[in-house]
């Protein structure tokens, strides 16, 4: 079974550090839409069955209804793909959020304040979502998978092995605990740099589009395949622009 995993695209971000540089903020918002369309096209062209979005899909404070409609219209183009969204700290599932008040397409599952399980023939997909802008205890300590013989996937926005006080506010979970809970793949988000841990396989795809000068390098999505509890993944760069750091020798220049 094939899947796509993305996180942290932050639709309608104000791009505070870019917006004072002519039209860079507007260009990045256009890039967000263009790259997300690429994600959907990839899903269509490759018959992807599962689509995991691990939080911060949009900016709650700034997102426009037209952007939500744009996202949902693209979801309608992949009716045979099951979409799982785990709200994060920038797009929590709160009373006035679009997750709560908007009618999403039938193939979309949005997780909320309690661990839920979606049962498929050979895979069980669990999910949890932020219901506030902070999360210090999602209740995973008291959670256990129902069938260890199936492939068990967790979709969650989290900080893996968070140590300091700030990290602990964003759903800090240890790798040791996730291994004890018998997950085969953890589709997570929050860290904007791609990271992959093994045993169990815990993956941050990074931000889909670079959000500023502190997010260097290529950005995109994770594509993967699940077979008999084995999960293989690879990184697919899709962002149209890239921030790079260069050192320029100006010692010979005359001023």
N, C-alpha and C positions, 0 to 999 in steps of 0.2 A: 504494500500500500504506500503510495507516494504522498508527500506532504510539503507544504511551504510554511516557513516560520519567520515572522517579522515582528518588530516591536519599535516603539519610540520614533514614529514618524512625526508626531506632534503637529498635526494639521492646524493651520491658522496661527502658528507661533508668531508672536510680535517681532521676533528677531531683533531684539533691542540693540545688540552690538553691531548689527549690520544695517539697520534701517536708516542710520544717519550717514550712510555712505551711498548717496544718490538713490538708486532704485534696487539695491541688492536685496532688501527685505522682500519686495514684491517679486523679484525674480526667483528667490528661494521658495516662496509660496506657490508659484507656478510650477517649479520643479517638483514640489511635493505631489501635486496632482498628476503631472506627467509620469513620474516614477511609479506612483500607485497604479496608474493605467498599465504600465509595463508589467507590474506584478500580476494583475488580472489577466493580461494577455498571455503571460507565461503559464498561468494555471490552465487557461483554456487550451493552449497549444499542446500541453503535456498531460492533459487529463488528470490533473491533480485532484485527489479525493478529499484531502484534509488541509485546512488553512488555519494556522494558529496565529493569533494576534495577541502578543503578550504585553498589552498595556501601552498607555500614552499614545493612543491612536490620534487623539486630538487634544487641544488645549481648552479645557472647560470654560475658562474665563473669556476666551476670545473667539471660539469657533462660531461660525455662521451657519444658519440653517441650510443655506445653499451648499455649503461644504458637506454637511451630513447627507443631503440629497445626492450629491455627486458620488460619495462613497457608496451609498446604498444602491444607487443605479448601477454601479459597477458590480456590486454583489449579485444583482439580478442577472448579470450576464454569465454567471457561473452557477446555475441552479443545482447542478449535480455535485457541487463541492460543498462539504460541510464546513462551516466557518465557526470558529470558537474564539471568543474575545474575553480576555481577562482584564478588566479595567485597572488602571494604575493610579499613581498619585496625582497625575495631571488631568486624568479623565475619570474620576471616581464615579461609581454608581450611586449617585445621590438623588434626592427627590426631584430636583429641577434639571437633571442631566438629560441629554438626548438619549442615553441608554434607557432611561426610565420612561420618557414621555413621547418618544418617536416610535413609529411602527416600522420595525426593521423587516427585511425580507425573510421569508420562511426558512431559508437555509442558514440563518444566523442564530447562534446561541451565545448569550451574554451571561457570564458568571457574576455572582453577587457575593453576599456576606457569608454564605455557608458553602462548604465543599459539596460539589455536586458531581455525579457520575453520569456520563453518557456511554451507554453500552453498545458496542458494535460486535460483530461475530467473533473476531479474534483480538479485539483491542478494547480496553476500557479507558476513557478519557475523563480525567478529573480536572476540575477548575475551581478557582477562587478569585474574587475581585475586590479591589479596594472599595469601601463605602464611605471613605473620608479622604482627606488629603494626606493623612498619615495612617500607618498601620503598624502597631507594635506587637500584635498577637493575632495571627490568623487562625489559630486553633489546630495547627498541623500536628502538634504533640499528641493530640487525642485521636488522630486520624489513622486509619489503616486501609489498605487496598482489599477488595473483596475476593479477588482471585489471582494468586501469584503466578498461576500457570499461563495467564493471558499477558499480552503486552500492555503495561500500565504507563500511561502518559499523564503528566501534570502540566497544565497551562496556568501560569501564575506570574505576576509582577513582583519581583523580590530583589533583595540584596543577599547575595550568597556570602556566608561567613562574615557578615558585617561585624566590625569590632568596636568602632567608636559610637558615641551617642547619636550623631546625625544618621549614620548608617542604620542604627537600630530602629529608627523611626520609619523606615521604609521596608518593613516586612523582612527582617533579617532571618535567614534560614541557613542552617549548616549543611554542608555536603554530607557529613556523617549521618545526620538525621534523614536526609533524603534517601541515602543508601539503605538505612534501616527500614524505611517505609516501602521498599521494593519497587521504586519507580525505575522504568527502563529508559525513559526520556523525560527531561524537564525542559519545557519550552518557556523560557523566562525572558524578562525585559527589565529595564531600568538603567543598566550600564550601557553607555553609548558606543563602546568599543567591542568588537566581536571577540568573544571568549568561549572556549570549549573546554569543559572538564569531563573527565572520564570516571566511571565507577561511582555513581551512575553517570550517564551522559547528560550533563547539564549545559545548556547552550544559551548564550546571549548573542543574538544576531547583530547587535549594535544598532545605532540609529540608521534608519533606511536612507535618509538623506542627511548629509553633514549639516549640523545646525549652527556651526560657528568656527572661528579660527582655531579653537582648541580641539576640534575633531578632525584631525588630519587623516589622509589616506582614503582608500576606497570604502564605499558604503553600499549596502544592499540587503539581501535576504539570505536565509538558509533554505536549501532544498534538501530533501532527504527521502529515504525509503525504509519501510519497516517490514521485516520478514522474520517470523519465528523468534520474536523477542530481540532480534538484532536490529539496531538502528544505525544506518550509515548516513552521514551528512556531508555537505559541501557548501561553500560560500559562493553566492552568485552576485557579483557587483552590478548594480543597476543605476546608481546615482549619476547624474549628468555632469556634475561639477565636483571638483576635488580640491580641498585645501592642502597645500604643500608648504614645507618649510625649506628655505634655501639660504645658504650662506654665500654672501657676495663680498669679494675682496675689493675694497675701495682705496687701499693704501696707495695705489699708484695714481689715483685721480688727483687732479689739481683743481682747487677751488678758488 
